[in-house]
Amino acid sequence: MSLTPQQITIVQSSFRSVQPMSATAAQLFYKRLFEINPAIEPLFKRGMKEQGEQFMRVLALAVGGLSNIATLASMVKQLGVRHASYGVTAEHYDAFRRALLWMLAAILQDAYTEEVREAWSTAYSMIAGIMKEAAWGVP
């Protein structure tokens, strides 16, 4: 699955609207993630403020890297292996997707159009596929 240049632009421009509210975005994301799958919460060992800051930094790197998939793939392969070592399973990726899209809808509100949702969903599928393949050999 690959992104069109237009989808890359949509993800990157919509993320610029999320970044000024990164602390709120991270808080909303983790709240929703733990509602969707409470079994995930014990996997997080650091404080949630620090975890949220780290999440938003990695998300910013991933979004910025969409313009150079080869470089991005190298980074997210390592991320996939690292997450597997923390106890993340392939099934957790669906909860993550749902929480991410929910958070984006909450932050972007009217700007969260079907086109934006589809672009983010495609970007997530691509990145998650690379991470899962690196961790377990299957996308």
C-alpha positions in Angstrom: 0.0 0.0 0.0 1.4 3.3 -1.0 0.4 6.9 -0.6 -0.3 9.3 -3.4 1.5 12.7 -3.4 -1.8 14.3 -2.6 -2.3 12.0 0.4 1.1 12.8 1.7 0.3 16.5 1.4 -3.0 16.0 3.2 -1.4 14.1 6.1 1.4 16.6 6.5 -0.8 19.7 6.3 -3.4 18.3 8.7 -0.7 17.3 11.1 0.5 20.9 11.2 -2.9 21.8 12.6 -2.5 19.1 15.3 1.1 20.0 16.4 0.2 23.2 18.4 -2.1 21.0 20.5 0.3 18.1 20.8 -0.1 17.6 24.6 -3.9 17.5 24.2 -3.6 15.2 21.2 -1.4 12.8 23.0 -3.6 12.8 26.0 -6.7 12.1 23.9 -4.9 9.4 21.9 -3.8 7.4 25.0 -7.1 7.8 26.8 -8.9 6.4 23.7 -6.3 3.7 23.2 -6.7 2.4 26.7 -10.5 2.5 26.4 -10.4 0.5 23.2 -7.9 -2.1 24.7 -7.2 -1.8 28.4 -4.7 -4.6 28.2 -2.3 -2.3 26.4 -1.9 0.1 29.3 0.5 -2.0 31.3 2.9 -2.0 28.4 3.7 1.7 29.1 6.3 1.9 31.7 7.1 5.7 31.7 5.0 8.5 32.8 2.2 9.4 30.4 3.3 13.0 30.0 6.8 11.8 28.8 5.1 9.0 26.8 2.9 11.5 25.1 5.8 13.8 24.2 7.7 10.8 22.7 4.6 9.7 20.8 4.2 13.1 19.2 7.9 13.4 18.4 7.8 10.0 16.6 4.5 10.9 14.9 6.1 14.1 13.6 9.1 12.2 12.3 6.9 9.7 10.6 4.6 12.3 9.0 7.7 14.3 7.9 9.3 11.2 6.5 6.3 10.4 4.2 8.1 12.3 1.5 11.0 9.9 1.6 9.7 6.4 2.1 13.1 4.7 2.0 14.4 6.7 5.0 11.1 6.4 6.8 11.1 2.6 6.3 14.5 2.3 8.0 13.2 4.3 11.0 9.9 2.5 11.4 11.5 -1.0 11.0 13.5 -0.3 14.1 10.4 1.1 15.8 8.5 -2.1 15.0 11.2 -4.4 16.4 11.5 -2.2 19.5 7.7 -2.2 20.1 7.6 -6.0 19.8 10.3 -6.2 22.5 8.0 -4.2 24.7 5.2 -6.7 24.3 3.2 -5.1 21.5 1.5 -7.7 19.4 0.2 -7.4 15.8 -3.4 -7.2 17.1 -2.5 -4.0 19.1 -2.0 -2.2 15.8 -5.7 -2.1 15.1 -6.4 -0.4 18.5 -3.6 2.1 17.7 -5.2 2.9 14.3 -8.6 3.4 15.9 -7.3 5.6 18.6 -5.2 7.7 16.2 -8.0 8.3 13.8 -10.4 9.1 16.7 -7.8 11.6 18.1 -7.4 13.3 14.7 -11.2 13.6 14.4 -11.4 15.2 17.9 -8.6 17.7 17.2 -9.3 18.6 13.6 -13.1 18.6 14.0 -14.7 20.0 10.7 -11.3 19.8 9.0 -11.4 16.0 9.5 -13.0 15.1 6.2 -13.3 11.7 4.6 -10.3 12.6 2.4 -8.2 13.4 5.5 -9.4 10.2 7.2 -8.6 8.1 4.1 -5.1 9.7 3.7 -4.2 9.1 7.4 -5.6 5.5 7.3 -3.5 4.8 4.2 -0.4 6.3 5.8 -1.0 4.3 9.0 -1.5 1.0 7.1 1.7 1.5 5.2 3.7 2.4 8.3 2.1 -0.4 10.4 2.8 -2.9 7.7 6.5 -2.0 7.6 6.7 -2.2 11.4 4.9 -5.6 11.6 7.0 -7.1 8.8 10.2 -6.0 10.6 8.9 -7.4 13.9 7.3 -10.6 12.9 8.0 -11.1 9.2 4.4 -10.5 8.2 2.8 -7.2 7.2 
